Amino acid sequence: MDVFAAHGYQRVKPPLLEFEDSLLAGSGAAVAEQTFRLMDPDSQRMMGLRSDTTPQVARIATTRLANASRPLRLSYAGQCLRVRGSQIDPDRQVGQAGIELIGHDSPEADAEIILVAAEALAKVGLSRVSFDLTLPMLTPTLMDAAGITGAERTALARALDRKDAAEVAAHGGVLAPVLTELLLASGPADRALATLRAAVLGHAVLGHAVLGHAGRALASRLADAVAAIRSRNPSLLLTIDPVEFRGFRYENGVSVSIFAPGKHEVLGRGGRYVCGDAEPATGLTLYADAILRAAPKREARKRVFVPAGASQARAAALRREGYATVAALGALGDDLAEAARMGCTHVLRNGSLVALEAETHTGD
C-alpha cells in the first residue's frame, strides 16, 4: 500500500457487506455466482459479501468521485469471500490489495499498473516474478466472427482452456489452424508477439474484414503495452498466452496474471475493463496471502522481556527501534524463566538490553 500511495493512488475503503442490488450492479454482475448472500433481518432485503473489490471501486468512481479529475488513481486493501475456489487457487477467503486507474485508455495505462505492482512485489522480496499477459477478448472475438456457437463453441473453449491442440483442431472449424498457432505461441513475449502478429495479420482464415480488424486492434494494443513496460523496466519477465481467457469476466482488453518461479499460486490478476457505462479503466489485484507464502521469510521481530519496575521510557524506545516488548504484569521470582516461557530473545536489565541466551549462559 505504501508503494501504491507513492505512485499517487489514493485509498478507498468499500464495505465488506452491501445490498445485493448495488453490489452486483454493473461489472459486479460478472462475479454474482461467486457471491455469498444473506438476508438483512431489518429491511428483509438480500445482501451480499463481496467476492471481488474492483466492481465496488468502479462504482465509487462513477458516483461519489464522478467529478474527480481523471485519470483517477485509487487503491484498496481488504478481505473478500468467494463461494468456491479453483484447483490452483483453493482459498475462499482472500486478502486483496489493488489499484485501479480510471479514465484513461492507453498502453501506458496498461503498463503502469503492471510496473507499480512489480515495484510493490519487489518491496516484499519478490523481484523474480513473471507477468503473463493475455487477451481475454481475442478468442471470443474470433469465434464470434467465425460464427462458432452452441455446443461447438463450448467444446472449443474447453479445449483452449486445457491447451489441448488435438481438440482445438477437432472443434475449431475454419479457426483451427490459427488457434493452433496461437495456442503453441504461448511463452516469452517476443516469440508470442511475433506469432500473434503473423497469425492475425497474415493468416488466410482471417481475411474476413471484421475478424481482421478486431484481431489487429487487440494484437497491436498488446504489443504497444509490452513496449511501454519495457521502456521503463526492460528486465521485467513478460510472457504471453494469446488464447487464455480465464480471469475476471468483466475484463475486455490487455489482462495479466502474476506468478512466482516454482509456485503454482496466482499472486495477482487484473486487466482492462469498462467502469460504469463507458469509462475506460484498468486495474490489478494482488493476493496478499499467496504473496506472503511466496515471499522470502522475514526474520521474526526480536522480543524483549520487560521486568516489573523497568523503565517504560526505555521500553518505548526499544519499540521504536523495532523490538517487541513483553511486559511483566507483576513482580516475578525468576524473570529469566518467564522471558524464556514467553518466547523472548532479550531481557531488559538495568536499562540495558541483554540477549537471553547470553544471560542464561552467565547464570549457568
Residue pairs with C-beta under 8 A, 6 or more apart in sequence:
1 11
1 75
1 77
1 97
2 123
3 116
3 119
3 120
3 123
4 11
4 75
4 97
4 99
4 116
4 120
5 11
5 75
7 73
7 99
7 112
7 116
7 119
8 73
9 73
9 74
9 75
9 99
9 116
10 73
10 74
10 75
11 74
11 75
11 76
11 77
12 57
12 60
12 74
12 75
12 76
13 76
13 78
14 50
14 53
14 56
14 57
14 60
14 76
14 78
15 50
15 56
16 49
16 50
16 78
16 79
17 47
17 48
17 49
17 50
18 47
18 48
18 50
18 56
19 40
19 45
19 46
19 47
19 48
20 35
20 37
20 45
20 46
20 47
20 48
21 45
22 59
23 35
23 47
23 48
23 50
23 55
23 56
24 31
24 32
24 35
24 48
25 59
26 55
26 58
26 59
26 62
26 276
27 54
27 55
27 58
27 250
27 273
27 274
27 275
28 55
28 56
28 59
30 55
30 248
30 249
30 250
31 51
31 52
31 55
31 248
31 249
33 83
34 51
34 52
34 82
34 83
34 84
35 48
35 49
35 50
35 51
35 83
36 48
36 49
36 51
36 81
36 83
37 46
37 47
37 48
37 49
38 46
38 47
38 48
38 49
39 45
39 46
39 47
40 46
40 47
49 80
49 81
50 56
50 80
50 81
51 80
51 81
51 82
51 83
52 80
52 96
52 248
52 285
53 76
53 78
53 80
53 96
53 98
53 285
54 98
54 100
54 248
54 250
54 270
54 273
54 283
54 285
55 250
57 74
57 76
57 100
57 283
58 100
58 102
58 273
58 275
58 276
58 281
59 276
60 74
61 68
61 72
61 74
61 100
61 102
61 103
61 275
61 276
61 279
61 281
62 275
62 276
62 277
62 279
65 72
65 74
70 102
70 103
70 104
71 101
71 102
71 103
71 104
71 109
72 100
72 101
72 102
72 103
73 99
73 100
73 101
73 102
74 99
74 100
74 102
75 97
75 98
75 99
75 100
76 96
76 97
76 98
76 100
77 95
77 96
77 97
77 98
77 288
78 95
78 96
79 93
79 94
79 95
79 96
80 93
80 94
80 95
80 96
81 92
81 93
81 94
82 92
82 93
82 94
83 92
84 92
85 91
85 92
88 264
88 265
88 266
89 265
89 266
89 287
89 290
91 289
91 290
94 287
94 289
95 287
95 288
95 289
96 285
96 286
96 287
96 288
97 285
97 286
97 288
98 268
98 270
98 283
98 284
98 285
98 286
99 113
99 116
99 117
99 283
99 284
100 275
100 281
100 282
100 283
101 109
101 112
101 113
101 281
101 282
101 283
102 275
102 279
102 280
102 281
103 275
103 279
103 280
103 281
104 280
105 272
105 280
107 221
107 224
107 225
107 227
107 228
107 254
108 228
109 280
109 282
110 221
110 225
110 228
110 253
110 254
110 272
110 282
111 225
111 228
111 229
111 232
113 256
113 270
113 282
113 283
113 284
114 131
114 229
114 236
114 256
114 284
115 229
115 232
115 233
115 236
116 284
117 258
117 268
117 270
117 284
117 286
118 129
118 131
118 233
118 236
120 286
121 127
121 129
121 258
121 267
121 268
121 286
121 291
124 291
124 292
124 295
125 295
125 296
125 298
126 260
126 267
126 291
126 294
126 295
128 237
128 260
128 261
129 237
129 258
129 259
129 260
129 261
129 267
130 237
130 238
130 239
130 258
130 259
130 260
130 261
131 229
131 236
131 237
131 238
131 239
131 256
131 257
131 258
132 239
132 240
132 241
132 244
132 256
132 257
132 258
132 259
133 189
133 222
133 225
133 226
133 238
133 239
133 240
133 241
133 254
133 255
133 256
134 240
134 241
134 242
134 244
134 245
134 247
134 254
134 255
134 256
134 257
134 271
135 218
135 219
135 222
135 242
135 253
135 254
135 255
136 244
136 245
136 246
136 247
136 251
136 252
136 255
136 271
137 218
137 245
137 251
137 252
137 253
138 182
138 215
138 218
138 219
138 242
138 243
138 245
139 157
139 160
139 179
139 243
139 245
140 245
141 211
141 214
141 215
141 218
142 175
142 178
142 179
142 211
142 214
142 215
143 149
143 153
143 156
143 157
143 175
145 208
145 210
145 211
145 214
146 173
146 174
146 175
146 205
146 208
146 211
148 156
148 172
148 173
148 175
152 171
152 173
155 167
155 171
156 167
156 168
156 171
156 172
156 175
156 179
157 245
158 167
159 167
159 168
159 170
159 171
159 172
160 168
160 179
160 183
160 243
160 245
161 245
161 246
163 183
163 186
165 180
165 183
165 184
168 176
168 179
168 180
168 183
169 176
169 180
170 176
172 179
172 180
174 205
175 205
177 203
177 205
178 199
178 200
178 203
178 205
178 206
179 243
181 195
181 198
181 199
181 203
182 195
182 196
182 199
182 242
182 243
183 243
184 195
185 191
185 192
185 195
185 196
185 199
185 240
185 242
186 192
186 239
186 240
186 241
186 242
186 243
186 244
187 239
187 240
188 238
188 239
188 240
189 226
189 238
189 239
189 240
192 239
192 240
192 241
192 242
193 219
193 222
193 223
193 226
193 240
195 242
196 219
196 222
196 240
196 242
197 219
197 223
199 206
199 215
200 206
200 212
200 215
200 216
200 218
200 219
201 212
201 215
201 216
201 219
206 212
206 215
218 253
221 253
221 254
222 240
222 254
225 254
226 238
226 240
229 236
229 238
230 236
230 238
244 257
247 255
247 257
247 269
247 271
248 269
248 270
248 271
248 273
250 273
250 274
251 270
251 271
251 272
251 273
252 271
252 272
252 273
252 274
253 271
253 272
253 273
253 282
254 271
254 272
254 282
255 269
255 270
255 271
255 272
256 268
256 269
256 270
256 271
256 284
257 266
257 268
257 269
258 266
258 267
258 268
258 269
258 286
259 265
259 266
259 267
260 267
260 294
263 290
263 293
263 294
265 287
265 290
265 293
265 294
266 287
266 290
267 286
267 287
267 290
267 291
267 294
268 284
268 285
268 286
268 287
268 291
269 284
269 285
269 287
270 282
270 283
270 284
270 285
271 282
271 283
271 284
272 280
272 281
272 282
273 281
273 282
273 283
274 280
274 281
275 281
301 322
301 323
301 324
302 322
302 323
302 324
302 345
302 346
303 323
303 324
303 325
303 326
303 342
303 343
303 344
303 345
303 346
304 315
304 318
304 323
304 324
304 325
304 326
304 344
304 345
304 346
304 347
304 348
304 353
305 326
305 328
305 335
305 338
305 339
305 342
305 344
305 346
305 347
305 348
305 356
306 315
306 325
306 326
306 327
306 328
306 348
307 328
307 332
307 335
307 347
307 348
307 349
308 328
308 329
308 330
308 331
308 332
309 331
310 348
310 351
311 348
311 351
314 348
314 351
315 325
315 327
315 348
318 325
318 348
318 353
319 325
323 346
323 353
325 348
326 339
326 342
326 344
328 335
328 338
332 338
335 347
336 347
336 356
336 359
336 360
336 363
339 346
339 347
339 356
340 356
340 360
344 356
345 355
345 356
345 357
346 353
346 354
346 355
346 356
347 353
347 354
347 356
347 359
348 354
349 359
